[in-house]
């Protein structure tokens, strides 16, 4: 059996789908002792609801929570209500707050590790004062802490627009760190993921911005569990993690270079908080087991074949990567449809989606390759590609 898949130039190529699944056994014990690893998880939309652009988010809670249990079953933590969940791109704050509460309760029942995004996206559109930004952060931080979860202080579009320089970031984050009940994760999301975050930490100069972030952490290191950096620049990430105070983790958010960053070097390693771990959970768990056994070379050998898929999913415009993630969840049988919050299933072209399927199939990421093939065939048919 073959599939005809569309090329970007309008042609068609033949793909022979995998027949047999790859067996990725679940770990015998929860977690992975060698690294702290969180998969930023996607949210499953209710396909019967009016989840169009700008509409309030309507979530399929059963499917969404089932997917979190699936991630925990592979020993991965869950990073909840982050950008992979379409935070600020279809997932509004009322739905995000409900997602945080439900997922935190599920984590407590399942014994899964969870961190949750704290932002300022309840603010109305338009300019905001620094005081308003601070109040918004505090409101969301209270929701996460009341659920017993650890907070990720997400980069704020409103703060990026309101701050005049590094001193404003230092003052605001310093106050948030002072009042947080538990150590938090600070979040540096680059403009390739969100153009509105350009110049975060007070400068377009990445060296200046890095210094400003390190200074914020150094002022209250006991209040910071780690820093999550998503700049797709491995050299900058390595330099940042070397400058962080002892005991403060560097969580890679680099979906292009994560095998080398997590494996580490003679001076240290990155932990991970990655959107790409959503579709890669079985393969990532297998690779992490090798790392747990003290074999970083085998870890890289196991995980590096996934880089072509990762780099394809996160190809520019990078912020549209969620479409490919949700496609793979549907093809893998984790949900019954390819519908997204905000109608974002249309954010990538058919050739992009076809290549996503092809790369994932080659990696053996589909528990039932026949289901994946049938669903991909049905999608192609909707677009008028038969055969």
C-alpha positions in Angstrom: 0.0 0.0 0.0 1.3 3.5 -0.9 0.3 7.1 -0.4 0.7 10.0 -2.8 2.0 12.9 -0.8 2.1 16.5 -2.1 5.4 18.4 -2.5 5.8 22.1 -1.9 6.3 22.6 -5.7 2.9 21.1 -6.5 4.1 17.6 -7.4 3.3 14.3 -5.8 5.7 11.7 -4.4 5.0 8.1 -3.3 5.3 7.1 0.3 5.1 3.5 1.5 3.8 3.6 5.1 5.3 1.6 7.9 3.5 -1.7 8.5 4.6 -2.6 12.0 4.7 -0.3 15.0 7.9 0.3 17.0 7.7 -0.9 20.6 8.7 1.9 23.0 8.3 0.3 26.4 7.2 2.5 29.3 9.7 3.0 32.1 9.4 0.6 35.1 9.7 3.5 37.6 8.2 7.0 37.3 10.4 9.8 36.2 13.9 9.9 34.8 16.6 10.4 37.5 19.3 11.8 35.2 17.3 14.9 34.0 14.2 17.0 34.9 12.1 16.8 31.7 8.7 18.4 31.0 6.7 18.0 27.8 4.8 21.1 27.0 1.4 19.5 26.2 -1.2 20.5 23.5 -4.8 21.1 24.3 -7.6 19.1 22.5 -10.4 21.3 21.2 -14.0 20.3 21.2 -14.6 19.6 17.5 -18.4 20.3 17.9 -17.9 23.8 19.3 -17.3 27.1 17.4 -13.6 27.1 18.0 -12.9 29.7 15.3 -10.5 32.6 15.3 -11.1 34.9 18.2 -13.8 32.7 19.8 -13.7 31.6 23.4 -11.8 28.3 23.7 -14.0 25.2 24.2 -11.9 22.2 25.3 -12.5 18.5 25.1 -11.5 17.9 28.7 -11.6 14.1 28.6 -9.2 13.8 25.7 -7.0 16.6 27.0 -6.5 15.0 30.4 -6.1 11.5 28.9 -3.2 12.9 26.9 -1.5 14.2 30.1 -1.9 10.7 31.6 -0.2 9.3 28.5 2.8 11.7 29.0 3.1 10.8 32.6 3.1 7.1 31.8 6.4 7.6 29.9 8.0 9.3 32.9 7.8 12.8 31.5 6.5 15.8 33.4 3.8 18.0 32.0 4.3 21.7 31.4 0.7 22.9 31.4 -1.0 26.0 29.8 2.2 27.0 27.9 2.5 28.1 24.3 2.2 24.5 23.0 -1.3 24.5 24.5 -2.0 27.6 22.3 -1.7 30.0 25.2 -2.3 33.4 23.7 -3.2 31.8 20.3 -6.6 30.3 20.9 -6.4 29.3 24.6 -7.8 32.3 26.5 -7.2 32.9 30.2 -10.6 31.5 31.5 -10.0 28.2 29.6 -6.3 28.2 30.7 -7.3 28.6 34.4 -9.7 25.7 34.1 -7.0 23.7 32.3 -4.5 24.4 35.1 -7.0 23.4 37.8 -8.0 20.1 36.1 -4.5 19.1 35.1 -3.1 19.8 38.6 -5.8 17.7 40.1 -5.1 14.9 37.6 -1.4 15.1 38.4 -2.1 14.7 42.1 -4.1 11.6 41.4 -1.7 10.1 38.9 1.5 11.0 40.7 2.7 13.0 37.8 5.0 16.0 37.8 3.5 19.3 36.6 4.4 22.9 36.2 1.9 25.5 34.9 2.2 28.7 32.9 1.6 32.1 34.7 1.2 35.0 32.3 -0.7 38.3 31.8 -3.1 37.3 29.0 -6.2 38.3 31.0 -5.3 41.9 30.3 -7.4 43.7 27.7 -5.8 44.5 24.3 -3.7 47.6 24.1 -1.1 49.2 26.3 -0.8 48.3 29.9 1.0 49.9 32.8 3.7 48.0 34.7 1.4 48.0 37.7 -1.3 46.3 35.7 1.2 43.8 34.4 2.3 43.0 37.9 -1.3 42.6 39.1 -2.1 40.2 36.2 0.9 38.0 37.0 -0.1 37.9 40.7 -3.6 36.9 39.9 -2.5 34.0 37.7 0.3 33.0 40.2 -2.4 32.6 42.9 -4.4 30.2 40.7 -1.4 28.0 40.1 -0.2 28.0 43.7 -3.7 27.3 45.0 -3.7 24.1 42.9 -0.4 23.0 44.5 1.5 23.3 41.2 4.8 24.9 40.4 4.7 28.1 38.4 6.4 29.0 35.1 6.5 32.8 34.9 5.9 33.1 31.2 7.3 35.9 29.1 4.6 38.6 28.8 3.8 40.6 25.7 2.3 43.3 27.8 5.6 43.6 29.8 7.7 43.7 26.7 5.6 46.6 25.5 5.5 48.5 28.8 9.1 48.0 30.1 11.6 50.9 29.4 14.7 48.8 30.1 16.3 46.1 32.2 15.5 47.9 35.4 11.8 47.5 34.9 12.1 43.7 34.4 14.4 43.6 37.5 11.8 45.4 39.7 8.8 43.5 38.5 10.4 40.0 38.5 12.1 40.7 41.8 8.8 41.4 43.5 7.2 38.3 42.0 10.1 36.1 43.2 9.8 37.6 46.6 6.2 36.5 47.1 6.2 33.2 45.3 5.6 30.3 47.7 7.8 27.8 45.8 10.7 28.3 43.4 9.5 29.2 40.0 10.8 28.7 36.4 11.5 31.8 34.5 10.6 31.7 30.8 12.6 33.4 27.9 10.7 32.9 24.7 12.4 34.3 21.7 10.8 36.4 18.9 10.9 33.5 16.5 8.2 31.9 18.8 6.4 35.2 19.4 7.4 38.4 17.6 5.8 40.5 20.3 8.5 39.4 22.7 11.4 41.0 20.9 13.8 42.8 23.2 12.7 40.8 26.3 14.7 41.5 29.5 15.2 45.1 28.2 17.4 44.8 25.2 17.6 43.5 21.6 21.2 42.7 22.3 21.2 39.1 23.5 24.4 39.6 25.6 22.8 42.5 27.5 19.5 40.6 27.9 21.3 37.5 29.2 23.2 39.6 31.7 19.9 41.2 32.9 18.3 37.8 33.3 21.3 36.4 35.2 21.2 39.4 37.5 17.5 38.8 38.3 18.2 35.2 39.1 21.3 36.0 41.2 19.4 38.4 43.3 17.1 35.6 44.5 18.5 32.2 43.5 16.6 30.3 46.1 13.3 31.5 44.5 14.2 30.2 41.1 14.0 26.5 40.2 15.3 27.2 36.7 15.3 29.3 33.6 13.6 28.0 30.4 15.3 29.4 27.3 13.8 29.1 23.8 16.1 31.1 21.5 17.2 28.3 19.1 20.8 29.4 19.8 22.7 26.5 21.5 25.9 28.6 22.1 23.9 31.3 23.9 22.1 28.7 26.0 25.3 27.0 27.0 26.8 30.4 28.0 23.6 31.2 30.1 23.6 27.9 31.9 27.3 28.3 32.9 26.5 31.7 34.4 23.4 30.7 36.4 23.9 30.3 40.2 24.6 26.8 41.5 21.4 24.8 41.9 19.4 26.8 39.3 18.6 24.6 36.3 18.7 25.6 32.7 15.7 24.1 30.9 16.2 23.9 27.2 13.4 25.0 25.0 15.5 24.6 21.9 13.6 22.3 19.7 16.4 22.3 17.1 19.4 21.3 19.3 17.9 19.5 22.3 19.9 16.2 22.1 23.3 17.8 22.5 22.0 20.3 25.1 20.4 17.7 27.3 23.3 15.3 26.9 25.6 18.1 28.0 29.3 18.6 28.1 32.2 18.7 30.6 30.8 21.8 32.3 27.1 20.7 32.7 23.9 20.0 30.9 20.4 21.4 30.2 17.2 19.9 31.6 14.3 20.2 29.2 10.9 21.9 28.8 10.0 21.3 25.2 7.0 21.3 23.0 8.5 18.7 20.7 8.3 16.2 23.5 4.5 16.1 23.0 4.8 14.0 19.9 8.1 12.4 20.7 7.2 11.1 24.2 7.8 7.4 23.6 11.1 7.9 21.7 12.2 10.6 24.2 11.5 8.2 27.1 13.6 5.5 25.5 16.5 7.9 24.9 16.3 9.2 28.5 16.5 5.6 29.8 19.9 5.4 28.1 20.9 8.6 29.7 19.7 7.3 33.1 22.0 4.4 32.6 25.0 6.8 32.1 25.3 6.6 28.3 25.0 10.2 26.9 26.4 9.0 23.5 23.6 6.4 23.2 21.1 9.0 24.2 22.1 11.2 21.4 22.2 8.4 18.9 18.6 7.4 19.9 17.2 11.0 19.7 19.1 12.7 16.9 17.1 10.9 14.2 14.1 12.9 15.4 15.8 16.2 14.6 14.5 16.4 11.0 11.0 16.1 12.3 11.6 18.6 15.0 13.1 21.1 12.7 10.3 20.6 10.2 7.6 21.1 12.9 9.3 24.3 14.1 10.2 25.7 10.7 9.3 29.4 10.2 6.8 30.7 11.0 8.0 28.9 14.1 5.0 29.9 16.2 2.7 27.8 14.0 4.4 24.6 15.2 1.3 23.6 17.2 -0.5 22.6 14.0 1.9 19.8 13.3 1.9 18.7 17.0 -1.9 18.3 16.9 -1.8 16.6 13.5 0.5 14.0 15.0 -1.7 13.5 18.1 -4.7 12.8 15.8 -2.7 10.5 13.5 -1.4 8.6 16.6 -4.9 8.0 17.9 -4.8 10.3 20.9 -7.8 12.3 19.7 -10.6 11.6 17.2 -10.2 14.7 15.0 -7.8 17.3 13.6 -9.5 20.4 15.0 -7.7 23.1 16.9 -8.6 26.1 19.1 -8.9 29.2 17.0 -9.2 27.2 13.8 -5.4 26.8 13.8 -5.5 23.5 12.0 -5.4 25.6 8.8 -2.1 27.4 9.8 0.1 25.0 7.9 0.0 23.9 4.3 -0.9 20.4 3.1 2.7 19.8 1.9 3.9 20.7 5.4 1.5 18.4 7.0 2.3 15.6 4.6 6.0 15.9 5.3 5.2 15.9 9.1 3.3 12.6 8.7 6.1 11.1 6.6 8.9 11.9 9.0 6.9 10.7 12.0 6.0 7.5 10.3 9.7 6.9 9.6 10.5 7.2 13.3 7.8 4.7 14.3 5.8 7.3 16.3 2.4 5.9 15.5 1.2 3.1 17.8 -1.0 1.8 14.9 0.5 2.7 11.5 -2.7 1.6 9.7 -4.8 4.1 11.7 -2.3 6.8 10.9 -2.3 5.9 7.2 -6.1 5.9 7.0 -6.4 9.2 8.7 -3.7 10.8 6.6 -5.4 9.4 3.5 -8.7 11.0 4.6 -7.0 14.4 5.1 -5.4 14.2 1.7 -8.9 13.4 0.2 -10.4 16.5 1.8 -7.7 18.5 0.0 -8.4 16.7 -3.3 -5.4 14.5 -3.3 -6.4 10.9 -4.1 -4.3 7.7 -4.3 
